[in-house]
Amino acid sequence: MNRSKTPWMGSIFRLALTFWLWPGALFAADSPDLFRVVVSVKPIHSIVAGLMLGVEAPELLIDDDRSPYDFSPSPVERQGLEDADLLFWVGPELETGLAETVRELPPRVEVIELLSHQRLKVLPSRHTPGQRDPYFWLDNRNVMIILDDMTRLLQHADPKRTHLYERNRKKVLARLARIDREYEYGYRGMKAGLGVQYYDTLQYFEQAYALKILERVTGSPRQPIAAASLLKVRERLVSGEAVCLLSEKGLPTEHLSLLTQGSRANHGILDSLGMGLAPGPDLYFDLMDHNTDEIKRCLNADMHVASAARIKAEQDRSPVIDGIGGGQFLLRDHLGRLVTQETMRGKYAIVYFGYTFCPDICPTSMQVLFQAFDLMGDRAGAFQPYFITIDPERDTVAVMRDYVQYFDERLIGVTGGREMIDRVAGQFKARFEKVVEDADDPGTYLMDHSASLYLLDPHGRFVSKFAHGISAEELARRLMALYRDEDLR
């Protein structure tokens, strides 16, 4: 097949896409003792390197802190790609200069375009119609999704080392879970102030962790900068409405002084491409820690709280459970009926963990959810919301019944024994902690908890998670985007 004659959005990636949709169709390397894996950019290379510890290390294509936006392979690099067995790249939205070479690779080179992975949450570009936002790894749950598929691909290609890939997968998964715990424990630290961006690289991070960015100068270094965009961003900074300007390491910022002159705003430098970090298995995690700390510092967050959230996440020894929402359970709803993993199937399930005594976060989350349902009209009928208490000692069936009646009859309140509630919360990776504020009155307490909405498809499979702080309009839009009629059949 001559790939140069086939449009990149058409059938040239049909074979590669099949690998993601049908793991049984994976290739087997000609020489299982030595096969060459090439990865285009550092963040993805880091994950593959973690999976291949103890095996032949994957090769990084765009190294030496070169920007993928400007990259064009040299003749030597082209030859290296032709000799590879497997190539991971993000897609033409990021590595445009690589697209032609990919089209011309011989058929024996298996090409995996990550933005074509069907199960990933891939967002559209906010600046270029018809294109995709390439920074999907900044939502670490996307990395959890591709981790399993990458593992299966490598195991099929190199079956002699199946046990090594599985061992490495569990280690990488545990590190990814630590990131998720940190953001759940410390999400409030993201809301200290408001910021603006030079380049639009944080869309996935914003949606996953309820970060609010007011304006962006431009989408990427390939796009011309409009004077109107510069003026909007500068106005936000000079007025003090935005306390932070975030740029990206290694990407040009020729208008930086114009934007910040006369402003007292902070300047934070993200490294979403890992351009200032040493390649290897640790890079992705160093990247996420760097970006998180830089955002919080720039927004004037309490860094002591941020540090405490990271320490707490690292010390959490709860077991890492593959997937979200999996496993069996037996609970009761607000009418005393059984609730199991089986009874929750048939519709899209929206699961929230909270408690009826919650003074602010839970009521706000419920209001946002049902406002989103109102915006969705008849389509909301395809979604069933569940409120699972994390405080079953106080939240009896009768208490849950009153709570449901207060909010919305479409809600199903769920309670049960302490052990079963803990099991279900663990299956969803939901975090909570009892906080006694008055030692003389231990019966008066609060529950510090994560406040995400979990979406399962009608077959009980995890689809997405929406962080606290999402607007009703955005939630409605995203639910409608994920809705598929065929899932309900």
N, C-alpha and C positions, 0 to 999 in steps of 0.2 A: 504493500500500500504506500503510495506517495502522499505523505501527510501534508506536504506543502500545497496540495491542490484542494484541500478540504477546509472549509471555514471552521475556525476554532470552536464556535458555539454549536456546530453541527455534529457530524458523526466521528470526527477525529478522536474525540474523547469518549466515544460510546463504549469502547472496550475498557478503558480505564474506569469509567463510571460503573460498568458492570461489576467490577471488583468490589465496589462499595455496596452495591445493592444485592449481590449474590456471592457471598464469601466462598461458596463451593467452586466458583469458577476461577480461582486464583491460579497463578502460574507456578511452576516448579523450576528452580534454577537448574541450568545445565550442569553445574558443578556445585553440589550442596555443601562441599567443604569450603568453598570460597565464592561468594557472590558480592557484587559491588552495588551498594546503595548510595545514591547521590541525593542530597536535599538542597533546595535552592537557598533558603534564608535561615538565619540563626535560630529564631524561636522554634521553628518546626524541627530543625536539625537537633536541637537540644532534646526534644521528646524522643526522637528516633534514636539518638545516642544513648539515652537512658534505657530504652528497650534492648539495645544491642550491646550492653555492657558484657564483657566476657566473650564477645563474638567479634568479627571483623567490624571495625568502627565505620560508621557512615561518613561519606565525604561531604564537606560543605562547599557548595559551589560559589556563593557570593560571600567571600571572606574579606579580610584586610579592611574591614569597616567601610566597604563600598555600599552605596545606596542601591537597593534593587530598582529604584526608579530610573537610575542612570545606567544600569548594568547591561552590557552586551557581551556575550561570550567571545573569547579569543579563539583562534584556530585550535590551540592546544586544549582549551576547555570544551570546544565542540567535539573534539576527538574523544575526550574523556567521557562525555555524555553518550556518544555512540557506543562506547565500550561498556557502559553500565548495564546492569540487569534491571534496575528499578530506579525511577526518578520521582521524587515528591516535589511538587512546586505548588504555589498558592493559586496562581492564575494570571491572566494577562492584565488585570487591573493593577497588579503590583509589579510583576516582572515582565513588562511589555517587551523589552529587548530580548527576552528569552523565547517569546511565543513562536517566532519564525523557526528557530532551531528545533523546538519541540515538534513542530509540524513535520520537519524533515528527518526526524530520527527514524532509524530502521524499525520495522515492526517487532523485532525481538526485544526492544527496550520497552518495558512496561511503564507507562506514564500515569501517574496519579495526580490529577488536578484537584486540590483539596476543596476549592470553592464549589465543586460539583458534587460533593458528598451530600446525599439526599437528606441524611438525618441531622446535619449541622444546622444551627441557627445562623443563616446567612442573611445579612441585612442589605437592603439596596443602598447605593451611594446617595448621600443627601445633596450631592453637587453635580453628578453626571447621570442624567436619565439613562436607564438601560444597563448601567453597570452595577457591580456589587462592591460592597465595602470589604476590603481584603483583611482587615485586622480582627478576624474572628477569634484569634487566640487570646484576646484580652478579656473574653469571658471564659474563665477556666473550665466551665462545664462543657464548652465546645471541645476542649482538649480531652476531657474525660470520654467524650463520645468517640473521637477518632482514635483514642488510645487502644480501645478494644479491637477495632477493625485493623489498625496497624499491626497489632499483636497477631491476629489470625492470619494476616497476609504473610508476615515473616515466618510464622510457624509452618505454613503451607509451603513456602519457598525453601525453607531450611528445616525439615522435620527432625533432623538429628538433634537439633538444639531447642526443641519445643519447650522443654522444662526450663531452660534459661530464659526464654522470652516470657514465660508465664511468671517466673520469679521476679523478673525485672518489671513486668507490668504491675504487679502488686506493690512494688516499692515506689514506682512513679505515681500510682493511684493514691497511695498514702500521703505523698507530698502534695498532690493536688487537693486532697481532702483537707489538709492543713490550711491551705489558702482559703478554701471555702469557709472553714470554721472561723478564721480570722476576720473575714468580711462580715460574717454573721454576728460575731461578738462585737465588732467595732464599726458597724455601718454608720453609727451616729457621727463618727469623726469626719465623715465625708461632707457633712452638712454645716460646717462651721461658717463658710462664706460662699460666695459665688465667683465663678471664674470664666475666662474666655480662652480660646485656643488660637494658635497660629494655623495649625493644620488640623483637619477633622479626623483624628485617629482614635477617639475615645467613644465612638457610638456604642460599641458592644459593652464597654465598661459602664457607660452611663445607664444603659438599660438594665444591666445585670445588678448593679449596686446602687441605683437611685442617685447617681451623681448628676448635678444640674450644671450644664455649661450654657452660658447665655448666648455667645456668638462665636463664630469662627471666621478667620480671615479668608481661608480658601480650603479646598478639599485636599489637594496634594501639590507637590512641586511642579507637576506637569500642567497645572491650570493657571491661567493668568490671574493676577490679583486685581480686583476691581477697586477703584477709588472709594466707591460707596461702602464696600466691606471694611476697608481700612478705617473710614470715618466712624462707622458704627462701633467697631471694636474700640477705637480710641475714645469715643464718647463714654462708653461703659467704664473704661479705666480711669479717665480723668474725673468723671463725676463721682467716683468712689463706689458705684454700684457693683463693679467687679473688683475684687481685691487681689486677683491673681491672673497672670498671663502665662499659659503653658505653651512651650514650643517643643520641638523634637530634636534630639541629638543627631547631628549629621545631616539635617535638612536645612536648607538656606533660610535665613531670617533677615533679609536685607532691609526690611521696614521696621525692625524691632525698636530702634531708637525713636522713630516717628510715633510709634504706638505708645511708648512709655514716657515720652518727654512731658513733664508737668504732672506726672502721675506718681502716686506713692504706692502703687500696686507692687506686689511681689512678682518675681519671675521664676518659674519652675521649668526645669528641662527634663522632659520625659525621655525614655529610651525604649520606645515600643518595638523597635527593630533589633534591639540588642547590639547596636553598633559600637557602644563603648564597653562591651562585656566580652570576656574570653569565651569562645565557643566550647560547648560540651554539655554534659547532662545537667549541670547546675544552672546554666544560663537562663532558662525559662523562669525558674523560681527567683533568681536574682533580679531578673527583669520585672517581674510582678511586684516584688518587694520594693524595688527602686521606684517604680511608678506610683505605688500606693503611698510611700513615704513622701515623695515629691509633691503629690497632689495635696496631701494633708498639710504639709509645711506651707505650701503656697496659699492654701485656704485659711491659714491661721488656726488650724485645728490644735487641740490639746495633744501634744506629742506624747505626754505621759500616758494618756488614755490609749493612744494608738499603740504605744509600746506594750502596754498591759494586755491589749487585745491579742497581739502577736504572741506574747508569752503564754497567755491562756490557751490559745489555739495549739501551740507547740506541746503544752503539757497535757492536753486532752488525750487520754489513752483509750477512748472509746473505739471499738473495732470499726475498721473501714468496711462498709457494706457495698458490694458491687451494685451499681444501679441505684435508682431512687424509686421508692414505692413498692419494691418487691417484697415477697415474703407473705406468710399467712398471719392472720390476726382475727380476733373475735371480740367485738365491742357492741355497745347498745346505742341506739339513736334516742332522740328526745321524746319519742313515743314508746320506748321500750323494745323496739324491734331490733333484731340482730343486724349488725353491720360487719361484713367480711370483705375480703378482697374480691370475692365473686359478686356480691350484691352491688358493689360500686361500679360494675361494668355495664355497658350498654349506652352510656352517655359519656361525654367528656367530663371528668371529675376535676373540680377545683378544690384543693385541700388547703386548709389554713389551720395552724396550731396556735391556740390562744387560751384565754380563760375569761370567765364572765365578770370577774372583779377587776379586770384590766381597765385603768382609768382613761387611757387615751389611744394607744396604738391599735388595739383590737377594734374599738368602735370606728376609728378612722378607716381601717382596712376594710371593714364590712360596708361602710358607706361608699367607699370608692368602688368596691366590687359590684354593688347593686346599682350604682349610677352607671357603671359600664354596661351592665345588663340592660338598663333602660335605653341606652344609646344603641344597643344591638338589635332592639326590637324582637321580632319573632325568632331570630337566630339564637337568642339567649336560651331558648328551650332545649338546645342541644347540649347545654352545660349544666351540671349539677354541683352546687357548692356544698362543701362539708366543713363544719367548724369542729375540730377535734380538740377537746380540752387537754391542757397540760396540768390541770389542777383538779383531778378527779375527787380528791378528798372533800372539796366544797361543791364542785359542779356535778351534782347528782342528776338523774334523769329529770326530776321535777324542775330543778334550777335551769337545766338546758332547755326545757320546754318553754319556760317563761322568757328566756333569752331569745329563742327563735321567734316567738310571737312578737317580741319588741322590734326585731329587725325586719325580717321578711319571711313569708311562709315558704318561699322557695329554698330556704336554708335548711340543711339537716345538721342538727347538733349531735355530737358524738361524745360519749364518755365510756368509762370502763374501769377495771382494776388498775392499780398503780403499775404493776409489772407489765400488763398488756399495753398501757399507754406508753410506757418507756420503750417497749419493743417497737411500736409503730413509729414513734418519733425517731428512733434510731434508723429505721428503714428509710425514712425520708430525710435523714441527716438534719433534722430540726433540733435546735439547741435551746435549752432553757435552764434556769437556775432559780431556786427559791431564795428570796432576799427578805430577811427579818429585820425591820427597821427599829423595832422597840423590843429589846431583850426582855422587858417586863411583861410583854404581851405577845408571846410567840404565835398566837392564833391570828394576829394581824400581820399579814405579809404580802409582798408583791412577788410576781414571777417575771424575772428578766428573761426575755425570749426573743428568738429570731422571728421575723414577721413577714416571711415570704409567702406567696401564693404558689402552690405546686399544681401544674396541669398534667393530668394523665389522659391518654386517649381512651376511647371506648373499650379497648382490650386490656386496659390496666397498665399500659406502658408509659413511662415517663416521657413527656414532650418538652416541657420548659418550666422555668421558675421565674417568678416576677418579684423583684425586691420591693420592700416597703418604700413608699414615696412615689410610686408610679401614679400618674394621673388617671382619672376615669377614662378620658378620651384616648390616652395611649394604650391603656389596658384593653379597651374595646377594639381598637385598631389591631392590636397584636393577636387577640383571640380570634378575630375574624380572619386574619392572615393565616393562622394555623388551622382553622376549621377546614375539614375536608369531608364532603358528603359521603365518599366511599367508606370512611371510617365507621359510619353509623349503620352500614349494611351488614 
